[in-house]
């Protein structure tokens, strides 16, 4: 799978995905930092990449219907320090082999992943 890591997440997320055999780039890699949500999501559409972000705007299925995108993974965690974010994401990576992402919204919390979208 192909992923884009938003600027509000550690760049180590790209390393974790790459180590698991995925293609991952960061917003920084592509000099997209500071761009608005529309620019980021349009880049994901063009590149067919799943967006991984902390931006809760992307969890609004009225604004971003999951079936229209290659996938959205939104982290909704209580602690947002780098170490905690990486710990949470480390258990998300294996789940990518278990559940589809395409056309779905994954809401990642500390103890669960909620998935919305069509089967």
N, C-alpha and C positions, 0 to 999 in steps of 0.2 A: 504494500500500500504506500501511498504518497501522502506526506503530512507537511503542514506549515505550522510552525510554532510561533505564536503571537509574541509581541515584545514584552508582555507583562509576565512571561514565564521564563524560568532559567533555560539558557541555551543547552544545558545538559539533557533536556528532554529530547533534543534532536539526536544526541549521542545514544541515549537509551533505545530509541526507535531504530537507529542505524544498526546497533549491535544485535537487534532482534530481526534484522533482515529487511527493514523498511527503508524507503527513500524519504529523508526528512531534511527540510531546510528551515531556517529561522527568518523572521521578518527582517532581522539585521543583515543576514546573508544577502538579501535582495534589496537592501536600502529602502525598505518600506516603513521603517519606524516613523511614527508621527502621523501616518496616514489615517484617514477616517475609516470607519467600519466598512463602508461601501467599497472603498479601494481595496481593502484587505480581502473581503469576501469575493469580489470580482477577480482578484488575482488567483484565489483558490479555485474558482470556477474555470478560469482559463487553463490553469495548470492541473486541474483534476486532483486537487489536494484536500485532504481532511484538515480543517482548522482546529487547532488545539489552543484554548484560550482561557483566561480568567474573566473575560468580559461577559458579564451576565446579559448584556443586550442580545447576544447570540442565542440565548436560551429562550427568547421570545418567539414561539412558533408562529405567531401572526406576522411578525416582521421577517423572520427567517424560517419559512416552512422547510423542515428537514428534507423532505422528498425532492427538493429543488437543488440540493447541494451534495457534494461527494461525501459529506459527513461533517458533523460538528461535535467536538468534545469540549464541554465547558466544565472547568473545575469550580466547584462551589464548596470551598473548605473554610474552616474557622480560622486556621492559622495560615498565613501566606508567606512565611519566611522560606527561604530557598531550601533549606534542609527538609522541612516538612513537605513542601510541594514535590520534591524529588522522591521522598518516601512514598507518598500517595501514588505518584505516577508509576513507580516501579511495579506496583501490583496491578496497574491498569494494562500495561503492555502485554502480559500474557493473555488477558481477556480479549485482545484484538483477534486472537486465533479462534475464540469460542463464539463470538457474537458478531454479526455484520455491523459495519459502520456506515456504508453507503446509504444515503437517503435517510439517515437517522441522526437524532440528537442524543448524545450521551451526556448525562449530568453526573459528574463524578464527585462524590462526597467521601469523607474519610472511611466510612464503613460499607458503602454500597455504590453501585452504578445504576442509575435509572435510565432506561432507554425508551425514547419516543420515536415513532415513525412507523411507516408501513412495513409489513412483512412480505 
